[in-house]
Structure formats: C-alpha cells, structure tokens
Amino acid sequence: MSEQNKLFTFLEKTVMEPLGKLAQYKVVRAITAAGMASIPFTIVGSMFLVFNILPLTFTFLTDFFDATVNKITSLYMLGFHASMGTLALYFNIVIGYELTKIYAEEEGLDLTPINGALLSMFALLMTLPQLVFSEGAVTPLHNLEEGTTIVSGWAVGGSGLVRLGTSGIFTAIIMAVLAVHLYRLCVVKRWVVKMPDSVPLGVSRGFTALIPAFVVAFAVILINGFFLMFNTDIFNVVAIPFGFVSNLTNSWLGLMVIYFLVQALWIVGIHGANIIFSIITPITLANMTLNAQGAHIPLAGEFSNMFVTMGGSGATLGLTLYIAYWAKSEQLRVLGKAAIAPAIFNINEPIIFGLPMIYNPAMAIPFFLAPMVSATIAYFAINLQLIKPVVAQMPWPSPVGVGAFIGTAGDWKAAVVAIICAFAAFLVYYPFINAYDKKLYQQEQEKAQT
C-alpha cells in the first residue's frame, strides 16, 4: 500500500502541480475559452464540408450531385469558409475578450473586454499583409504564380484570406496576448483619455481605447519592420517552433505522452482532458483542415472522442457495460446501470468518481493503459491509410462509431475501427475489474453474514 501511495504522491508532485499551475495561467484560461467558443462554428462548418464531399464516399450520388447540389456549392460552402476558413479570427477575438475580462475582474482594472477584443483583432489584421523591402522601399508582395495568389500583400486561397485560417491560429493567439497586455499597461500607467462622467458610456469606452490603439499600432509596426529586415514576417517565424510542436504531437510517441498526462491528471482528481486538449486544440483543428486538403494526420478534430475515449476519459464504455450486466458486486451493478446512458454519450463522471477511478490503486493501471491502446490502434489505422482521417468536427458526445463515421466523411471502416478500439480498451480493463469485482463481492458477502 505504501508503494501505491508513493505513486500517487509522485504523480501529484511531478504532473498535477506543474500542469495544475499551468491551467491557472490567465493566458491558458483565455485560450481554453476560445477553444470552447469556437466549437459550434467548427461543427457547423464541418457539416457543410461533409455534405460537399459525400459523393467522394458514396459514388452513386455523383450524378445526382452534379445535376443539383454542385450547382450551388459556392453558396452553401460559405458556411465552411466563414468558420474553418477564418478560425484564427475567432480565436483572436475571444482570447482578447476573455483575457481582458480576466484582468479586469481579478486585478480590479478599468478594462473593457470589448476593447480588448477589438484591439486584438486590430493587431492581427496588421500582421496579415506580406511586405517586401525592395529598391529602398517597402512594398506589398505580389505573387500570381500557380498555386499561390498574393494580391497587394494579401494571400488568397479557397477559403478566403489564407492567414485567417487554421494556419494563423498561433499568430492570432500571440497578437491577442500582446494587444491585451499593452492595453492593460496603458490603463495601469493611466495612458488613456478620460472623459467626463456626463459623456455616454459607449462614447467614453471608445475614447478609452484611443491611446492603447496607437500603442498597439506602433508595437505591431515595429514587429513587422524588425522581421522585414530579415525578409520574413511574424507568421513565418511563429510557424517554426509551432510546426515542431505539431510534428511532435502528431507522432505516436507524442500521442502516448498526451494520453499519459491526461490520465495522470485524472487519477489525482483533475480534469485532464480539459487542461491538455485545451492547449493542443489549435493543432488538432489545423490538422483537420490539412486532412480536408488531402493530408493523412491521425490527431485531428475530435480524434480523441471518436476513437480513444469512448464512454468518457479512460475509454470506459466497455467497462461500464460489463459492470452493469455481468458484475457480481451489487454496488458495481447499480453503478453500471446508472452510468450506461451518460457513457453512450462519452460522459463518465459516475464511473470516474463512483467506481472510483481517482486514487484507486486497483484501477490505476488499466485507466492509464486503455486509452493508450485504443489511441495506438486508431493512430496506425489512419497512419497506414487503412481508414480515412478526420476531416470534420463532430460534437464530442457522439456515440461510438457515429462520430467516426461522419467525421471521416462516411468511412464505414472508421466506425468499425472505433468499435474495435472500444473493445480493446475493455480487454485491458477486464482482468483488473474482474479482480476488483470479486473483492467487492466478497466484502458484501462478509457484511451480509455479519
């Protein structure tokens, strides 16, 4: 028992404490809020994309689509272009709003969230045009070669402005954080235009952002000018480290580390998925867009809920069904039957806290291993191109198989792989839950005799 306590103590000190502190950073909380706020738009946009590529999966629909639906593709795909095609803008505005709100509430500063959002958008828009230094002058870049369309510095693609898409999310985050901190600095230093109390609140707020807007503008101009001296810009510079991080998380080893950290946080009572996936959401959304363009990246969109954590964190769907109908222990059967309905929709707090999973040495090992096993199966199924990758965002409560089928634009093999992943996760749990069930059943029998 002492060894088990040492394990939990080790996890608390090495995993829970640093990641718990990370989750409390104001910037991380703002990014988490941005990821949550973007979910409805990514789902709606993805559904238009799925509808658009249905004939590629169900070829018998091709003639029908050519004669009808494809004639208005440019019309209904506006839903996709205005969501997934401008996702960086969504992240930028929400982070600016939420981070300003956090500073205003927790530091008692006279900051207006809407000003923070607008200043963040202002900073981002100033970084979008591509400039070049040529013949002693700064001019917008023009490139009309095949595959690249840059007009007056603005890169244009199939979804509109290329840099407002998922490739610009990390720059959008950086510019939002910069703008809000400069706004906060101006307020703290009282570099604001203070209007009389008789002036309407809306007008007063507008003038409050006047000087911060100048400060943000000059700061972004300096940043653009600095990178221009090296014939690059902030988008290209940011792509280097974040590209490395993306490649790392998209590897099998990186995937194992992600799920280890998620489960390690859960095992000591912290919602690991909320913390870890809020950080890597920009990467998974960018990967999903790349998959829609022809890439084959496993970790994309709702990969986790489609293939890994069926039934909830820890991949407990099979476990829940087993204890509901085959457990000998009365308390496990009651718990299982109460948890079945939520588990179908990937909600398993009854199992996490009722079995329990947290601080339970009997279930710690399978709780770590089950998601890793299911993630491994799905990773290699996609990586080896046995099934199609995730190209569309699905609501995370989608039942097992359903999310995988629709999210991969109708690949029935993906639904089969999702079910196999769920069964494999249960096989990991089986010897442990069987032993745990016998132990609880024996205790119940002894208590009944007493």
N, C-alpha and C positions, 0 to 999 in steps of 0.2 A: 504493500500500500504506500510505503514511503517513496518508492521509486515512481509510482504514479503521481504522487503529489509533486515530486521534483519535476516531472514532465510538465504538469500544468503551470508550475511556477516558472519554469524555463520559457514556456510559450508566452506567459504574461509579460515577462521582462523583455524578451527578445522580439516578440511580434506585436502583442497587444499594445504595450506602452508607446513604442515609436509610431505605429500606424494609427493608434488612437489619437495621439497628439497631431499627427498629420491631418486627420479628418477634422480637427477643430480649427485648422488654419482658415482664416477668412476667405482666402482665395479659393481653397479647395471646396469650401461650402458653396461659394458662388458658382463654381464650375459644376458642382453636383446639381444645383438648382437649374442651371442652363440645360444640362442633360435631361432632367426631368421635364422641363418646359418644352423641349423640342420633340418629345415622344409623339404627341398627337400628330404633328406635322410630318414626321418621318413615316409614320404608319400610313397616313392618308396618301402621301406622295408615293410610297412604295406600292400601294394598291393600284394606282394608275399605271405604274411601271409593269406590274404583274399582268394587268389586263392587256397592256400593249404587247407583251411578249408571249402571250398564251399560244398563238399559232406556231411558235417555235417548238413548243412542247407537245401540243395536240395538233398535229399537222393536218388532220381532217377539217380543221377550222380555217385553213389558209384561204381557200377560195371565198368563203363567206366573209372573212375579214377584209379581203381585198376589194370585195364588191360593196362593202358597207362601212364598217368601223374605221378602216385605214384612211378613208377619205376625210375624217375629222380628227386624225391623230394629233395634229398640231394644236387643235383646240383643247382636247381633254388632257394632253400631256403638260399643259400649263400648270396643272396641279402638282406634277412631279418637279418641274423646273422651278416653281416658286417655293418648294420645300427643300428637297435634297439639293437642288441647284444653288440655293442661297443659304445653306446651313450655317456657314461661317457668320453670316449677319445675325442669325438667330442667337447663336452663342454669344456673340459680341454684345448685343443689346441687353440680353438677360443678365450676363455677368456684370455689365456696367450698372444695371439697375440694382441687382441683389447685393453687390459689393458696396455700393453707396449706401444702401439701406442698412447693411450690417454695421458700417462705420457710424452712421447716424444714430442708430439705436444703442450700440454698445459703447460708444465714446461720447455720446451726447453732443455731437456736432450738428451745426445747422446746414446739413446737406440734403439736397432734394434728389431722390432716386431717379426721377425722370431726367434731370440734368445730367446725372452720371451716365445714364443710358445714351443720351444724345451726344455727349462728349466722347463716349467710347465709339459710337458709330462714326463720328466726325474724324477721329484719329484713324480708324480702319480705312475709311474711304480715301484718306490722303495717302495711304500706302499702296493702293491698288494700281495706279498707273505705273508703267515701266518707262523709265527715263534712261537716256544715254548722254554721255559727255563727248561731244564731237566737234572738232574745229573751234575749240574755245568757247562753246556754248552748250547749255543743257537743253535737249530737245526730247519730245516724246518718241518712243520707239515705234517704228512701222515695220511689220513683217507680214506679208501676204503670201508666204510660201505655202505649199500644200501641207496640210496637217496643222498649220499654225496661222492664226489670224489675230494680229495685233494692230489695232487701229488707234492712232493718236495715244499710244501707250496702254490702251485697254485691251486685254486678252479676251477674245470672244470665242465661245465654244457652243456645243449643242444645247447646254442648259443656260446659256446667257453669259454673264461675266464669269470667267473660269475661276478667278481668285476668290469669288464669293462662295464657291462650292466647298466640299469637304476638305480639299487640299489647303484651304485657307483658314481652317479652324484654329490651328495653333497660333498663327499670327493674330487672328481675331482675339484670342484669349489674352495674348501679350499686350495688344493695344488697348484692350478694355482695362486691364490692370494698371497700365501706365496712365491712362486718362483719369481714372478714378483717384489714383494717388496724387496726381497733380492737382486735381480738383480739391481733394482733401487738404493738400498743402496750402492752396490759396485761401481756403476758409480758415485754417489754423493760423496762418500769418495775417489774416484779415485783408488779403488782396482781393477784395470784392467791392462792387458798387452797392452801397447800402441805400435803399430807397426809404423815403418817409413812410410812416405807418399808414398814412392816408392813401397811399398808392395801392391799387388792387393786387391781391396776392399773385395772380398769374403774371402780371407785368413785373412785379418785384422779383419773382423767381427767374424771369428771363434776363434781367439785368445782373442778377447774382452770378449767372454763368458767363457773363461777358468777358471779364478778365481771365477766368480759367480757360475759356475758349482760345484766347490769344496765347496763353501759356502752352496749351496743348498743341496748337498750330505750330508755334516756334520749335517746340520739342520734336515733333514729327518731322518738320523740315530739316532740322539738324541731323536727325537719324537718317533720313533719306539722303541728305548730302554726304554724310560720312560714308555710307555704303556705296554711293555713286562714285566716290574716288577710287574704289576698288572694282568698278564696273559690275556691281551687283546690287541687290536690294534686300530688305529685311525678309521677304518671302523666301528667297533662295538661301539665305543664311539660316533661317529657322528650320528649313527643310532638312538640313544636315543632321543635327542632333536628334530631331524627332523622327527622321527617317530611320536612324539607327535603332531608336526605341521601338518603332513599329516593326522592324525586321526581327528584333529580339523577341517581342511578344508574339509574333506570328510563327515562331519556331515551336517544335514540340516541347523542348525543354522549357522555353518561356511559358508555354501553356501550363505545364506542370507546376511551375513556380506560382503562377497566378492562382490556380485552384488550391495549392497548398496554403497560400496566405489567406485565401477566403475561408477555408475550413479551420485554419488555426485561430482566426478571429472568432468564428462561430463557437468553437469548442470552449472558449473562455467567456462566452456570453455577449459578443459584439457582432452586429450585423455585418459580416464580412463582405457580402456581395455589394452592399451599398457603398462601402468605402473603396474597395478595389476597382469595381466596374465603373464607378463614377469618374475615376481617373483615366481609365482606358477607353471610355465611351467614344471620345473623338477618333481614336484609332479604329475601333470597330465600325463606326459609321463611314469613315474614309475607305476602309476595306470593302464595305458593302457596295459603295459607289464604283470602286475599281472592278469588283466582280460583275457588276451590271455592264461594264465596258469590256468584259472578256477575260478578266483575271480569274484566278482559282485559289483564293485565300481562305483558309478554314475559319479563322477567328474574325467573323464579320457579323454585323447586325445582332440578332438575338441568338447567336450560336449557342450560348450557354443554356437558355431555357428550351431551345429546340432539341438539343442533343445531349446535354450534360446533366443538368439539374432537374430532370423530370420528376415532378412531385414536390419540388422545392429544394432548397440548398441541402446538399448531401445526397441528391438523387435518391429520394426515399419513397418513390411511388410504389415499387415492388415490395419494399419493406412494409409499407402501410397496408397494402392488400393482404400480405401474409399474416400480420398480427391480427387483422380484423377477422379472418376466416379460419386460420389454422393454428393460432397460438393456444396453448393450454392455459396460460395465466389469464384469469378473469380481467385483471386490470389492463393487460395489453389488448385483449379483445375489445373491451369497451373503448379504449383509447383509439384503436384502429378504426372502428366503425364510425367514431365521431370525426376522425381525420380524413376519411375517404373523400368526401365531397370537396373539401379545400385542396386535397392533394391532386385531384384531377386537373385543377387549375393552377398547379405549381405553388401552392401555399401550404407550408408545413410547419408553421409555428406550433400547432398542437403536438407535433412529434418532437420538434426541437426542444420545447420546454416541458412537454408532458411525459415523454419516454423516460428520462430526458436524454438529449444528446450532449448538452453542455455539462462540463465537469463530470462526465460519466465514463470512467475508465473502461467499462465493458463494451462501449460502443465507439470509443475514440478512433481505433484503428480503421474499421470499415468506413467511418464517417470521413476520414481523410482519403482512403483509397478508392471508394466507389466513384466519386466524380472524376478522379484521375483516370480510372479505367474507361468510363464512358467517354471522356474527352479524348482519350487516345484512339478509341475506335472511330469516333467521328472525324478526328483530325486526319487520320490516314485514309479514311474513306473519301474525304474531299481532296486531300493532297494527291492521292493516287488517281483522282478523277473517276472513281467508281460511282460517285454521285455528284450532282451539280452543287456549286457553292451557294451560300445565302446571298440573294440579290435584293430581297425585300424585307423591310422591318415588319415584324408581327407583334401583336400585343403579348407581353410576357406570360399572361395566364393561359395562352393557347394550349389545349390538351396535347398529350404526347402524340406525335405523328402528324397532327393537323398543322401545327406551326411549321414543321419541317417541310411538309408537302407544299404549302402555299409559299413559304419563304424562299424555297428553291424554284419557284415558278412552275410548280406542278410535277416535280420529280417524285414518282411513287417510290423509287428506291430509297430516297432520302427518308420517307416516312418509315420504311422497313428498318433502315439503319437506326432511326430514333428508338423504335421498339426494341431492337437488339441491344442498344445502349442501356435502356431501362432494365432489361432482363439481366445483362451483365452486371449492372450495379447491384441488383438484388442478389446475384450469386456471391458477390463479395460480402454482403450483409448476412447471408444465410447461416453460416456456422456460428457467427457471433450472436445473432438474435435467437438462434435455437438454444444456445447455451444460456443466454440471459433469460429466455422464457422458462427454461427448466428450473433455473434458480428461483425466479419469482413464483413459479407454480409450487415449488417445494415450500417456500415461505408461507404461501397461502394455505397449504395443507396443514402445516405445523400450527399455524394460527387458528385454523378451524378446529383442530383437535384440542388445543388449549382452551 
